[in-house]
Amino acid sequence: MMVSFFDQFASPSFLGIPLIAIAIALPWTLFPTPPSRWINNRLITVQTWFINRFTNQLMMPLNVGGHKWALLLASLMVFLITINMLGLLPYTFTPTTQLSLNMGFAVPLWLATVIIGMRNQPTVALGHLLPEGTPIPLIPVLIIIETISLFIRPLALGVRLTANLTAGHLLIQLIATAVFVLLPMMPTVAILTAIVLFLLTLLEVAVAMIQAYVFVLLLSLYLQENV
């Protein structure tokens, strides 16, 4: 039984060919293409408003040098939200439940922010490893601790996204299984459990959007330290 619960997180394959690339590329085909007309339809208007609001909020704390990342971070945000939301549909696969994929997003982007800081302002970037006013005996220990915390950042990004989505999917499947098991024996309890399942599904929709936002927001905070 426990193996079947975790089968939903296995990467799908057809004739031995992994299909995760299709699962990653397919969401881009769902985005509407902006027309050349001045007056857009409602879907594109809502999409443009959402991206503009998100980009303005994300870029507000950054200086002009960090605004070059606006397109990359906004695209990543929309991509993660789309994948997370599609993964809540029945008989679908959620690529962001794979730690390897999330680490593939987190490590290069985190490393890019560190390299930018070392290139543009190496003194300030290295100064983050040692807080001002530290007693001399604690300097080596604090440098080691801050260095470890710096290298844990991409791991925390990937694990946070993976763990939240995996836990939500598992909880939905467990409660859905309980509904089917209880329905012939205790219909009233099954109905109450189904109501809980519906509320949990709404919560997972919010979690899918919030986790994508938190992922990109933390990347912008790391960028803010280095530009």
N, C-alpha and C positions, 0 to 999 in steps of 0.2 A: 504493500500500500504506500509506504513512504517513497519507494522508487518511482511510482507512477505520479506522485505529487511533483517530484522534481523533473519529470520528463519534459514538462512545458518549457524548461530553461535550456534544454539541449538544442544545439544549433541544428536547424533543419537541413536535410540533404536529400538529393534526388539522384539515384544511380551513383551514389558515392561522391557527388559533386555538392559542396556546401552552397547553401542558398542564402547565407547571411548577407552577401553582397547585394542580392536583389532586395532583401528586406531593408537594407540601408538606403538603396537608391530609389526605391519605389515612392517614398513620401514626397520626393521633389516633383513627381508628376501630378500630384494633387493640388499644388499651388496654382492659383489663377495667374495667367499671363497679363500684365498691364497692357491695355490697348493704347493706341495712339491718340485717342479722343481726349478732350479736356474733361468731359463729364464721364466719370466712371460708374460702374454698377455698384450696388451696395456692398457686395462681398469684398471688392478691391478697396473700397473706401474704408471699410472697417479694418481690413488688413493693413492698409497704409497708416491709418490712425494709430493702431496698436504698435506698429514698428517705430513710428516717430516718437510716441510717448515713452516707449521703453528705451530707445536710443538716447533721448534727451535726459532721462533720469540716470542712465548708466554713465553718460559722458560728463555730467555736470561736475562731479568732484575732480575730474582729470583736467590737466592743462592741454594746450593745443597739440602738443606732441602725442598725447594719448588718443586724440580723436581719430588718428589713422586706423585704430582698431575698431572703429564703430561698425563698419560693414562686416568684419569677421565675427564680432561678438553677437551682433543682431542676427546674423545668419545661423550661428551656432544655437542661439536661443530658440529660433523658430524650428530648426531641425530637431532639437531635443524634445521640444513640446510635441511636435507631430509624431515622432517615433513613440514617445511615452503614451500619447493618447490612442494611437492605433493599436498599441499592445494591449489595451483594455478590451478590445473587441474579441468575440469568441473565435477560436481556431486561428489565432494570429500568434506571431512570434515577436517578442520585444528584444531588439538587439542590445538595448541599454541595460538589460539584466546580466550581460556578459562583462565581467571585470576587465577582461583584456581590451574590449572596445572602449570602455570608459577611460582606462589608463592610456589608451592610444590618443584620446582627446586631451587628457589632463597633462600628461608629461611634456609633450612638445610645446603646448601653450604656456605652461608654467616655466619651462626652460627658456622660452623666448623672453618672458618678462625678466628673468634673472640676467640673461645675456644683455638685454637692453640696459638694465641698471648698471651692470659692470662696465659697459662701454660708455654710457653717457655720464654717469656720476659714480665712479668706483668708490670714492671716499664715503659717500652717503650710503651706498649699498652695503659696504663692509661695516659701516657704523651701526647697522641694524643688528649685527651679531653681538654687540656689546653695549648695553644700556648706559647712559650717562650717569656718573656718580657711583659706579660699581666699586666696592672695596677691592684693593689689590689682590688679596688672597682668593677672592671669588672669580677673578677674571678668567682663568683657564676653564673653570667649571662652567661658567655662563656661556663662554664661546662654544664649548662642546654642546651644551643644551640647545642654544639658539641654532647651531648648525644642523643638529638632528631635527629640530622643529621645522627648519627650512626645507629639508629633504623629505619630510613627511607630508608636506602640503599636497603634492600631486596624488599621493596614496590616499589621503583623506578625501580629496575630491572624487576619485574613482570609487572608493569604497562607500562613501555616503550615497551616491546616486544608485549604485548597485544594490546596496542593502535595503534602502527604502522601497525600491520598486520590487525587489524579490520578496520582501516581507509582505507587501500589499497583495501581490499575486497569490502567494501561498495562503494568506488569510482568506481571500475571496474563494479560493478553491476548497479550503477546508469547510467554510460555512456553507458553500453550495452543496458539497457532499453531505453535510449534516441535514440540509433541507430535504434532499432526495431520500435519505435513510429514514427520517422522521415522518415523512408525509403519509405512508400507509399505516403507521402505528399511532402517531399523535398528530393529527392534522392541525390542531390549534397551535401547538408548539412549533410546528413546521412553518405555519403562516407568520408567526412572530419572528422566527429565524429568518424568513425571507425578507421581512421588513428590515431587519438588521443588515441583511446582505445588500439590500438596495441603498441604505444609508452609507454602508461601507464603500459601495461602488462610487457614490457621489464624493466621498472623502478621497478615494483613490484618484478620481479625476483632478481634484484640487492638488493632491500630492504630486501627480504627474507634471502639473504646470509649475508648482512651487519648486520642486527639485531642479527642474531645468533653469528656472530663474536663479536659484541659489548657486548652481554650478557656474553660471556666467557672472553673477555678481561677485563671487569670490575671486574669479580670474581678474575682474576689473579692479578689485582691491589690491591684488598682488601687483597689477600693472601700476596702480597709483603710487605704490611704494618706490617704483623704479623709474618713473618718468618725471 
